[in-house]
Amino acid sequence: MSGRYEVERIPFHLHWQEKSLFKETYAGALDTIVVEGQYLKPKGSTSKTVLIFMHPSGTMNLLPMPNAAAAAGIPCLTCGSRYPHNDSALIMEKVLLDLGHYVRYAKEKLSFEKVVLAGWSGGGSLSMFYQSQAEKPTITATPWGDPVDVAGAGLIPADAVLQLAAHVSRAITLTEWLDPSIRNELDPEDRDVELDLYDPRNPNQPPYTDAYLERFRAAQMARSGRIDAWVRGTLERLKREGRGGEERSFVVHGTMADPRWLDLSIDPNDRKGPNWCFMGEPKTVNMMPAGLARYSSLRSWLSQWSYRESRANGPKCAGDISVPVLVIENSADDGCTPSHAARIFAGVQHDDKELHVVKGATHYYIGQPDKVAEAVGIVAGWLKKKKLLD
């Protein structure tokens, strides 16, 4: 741990506002849950601005960016939600409430005057979702209709938003990676060969034609829609049978089948490849146990992964926010390719926004201390220009 900053643990004891529903849905659950953040406090810092890093299901304290920012003299909070390291039951609207606790803590307990949401990777669309609801609160229920009072939570708006190697949303990203060759959700071996990127018998091989890509993307949307219909149908059946508080879990097979990983002419950048993604060989990742959205509950699918129903749409939410926005794209990112940064940037409807590219940087900056330093320098310079950092 760097000697240039101190680490302070911040436990929050959250009392479930939706206690009765939570108990009905998850039998035996406690009334209170603890989420934890870490305060990375630069020694000698007098900054009145803090960066808040939060991912829907991850913990950010060991990642290069917040630690490098703290070492450079920028105070940071790295925050965990109520779903640490397990997003199978994650409800995005409830994560907003968790993030709201950290923002309030930073303002009222740590006495920071300014809060900047540092949306790294999956935290990008989360930060846009939070800021849109903090500025224009509307949500009183989840996509399925369970009560969750985001509108009445008194979320405190941030003073600026960073998008750091961020993707557009969990739902959109999953849909663009979804394997459309799978025809039967209960039998992943039942496949359409012409839509299977990893089957050598597929007559469609890289470089892919525009017509094939259009067909492939439409098939991805169709599969997502079929899962939507099954999820809603199952929830409606349970409700009709008087079991509306019950849940079901299911497996989503095939979640790393994006033509980008095999054809580098699609959304081109400096990423390694072909036949590579940020988690390794895409064919293996497509079916491995730790794949994106591999395990999900019914309600979580609608809130987190459904292209049509999830509200955590980064570019769309960006259109609702009024504060300054900085977008940083990593040019060798093998997870968030250039179109992600472009869509987020285009989604911001005001002119107080900047887009920067860190040439050669990968998604995680593994073994790239110079690239991390460059990204932190961009952030620090922008914050100073916006009078958010001394």
Summary of the structure (lengths in Angstrom):
residues: 390
radius of gyration: 20.9
end to end distance: 24.6
largest distance: 62.9
contacts: 1327
relative contact order: 0.14
helix: 35%
strand: 17%
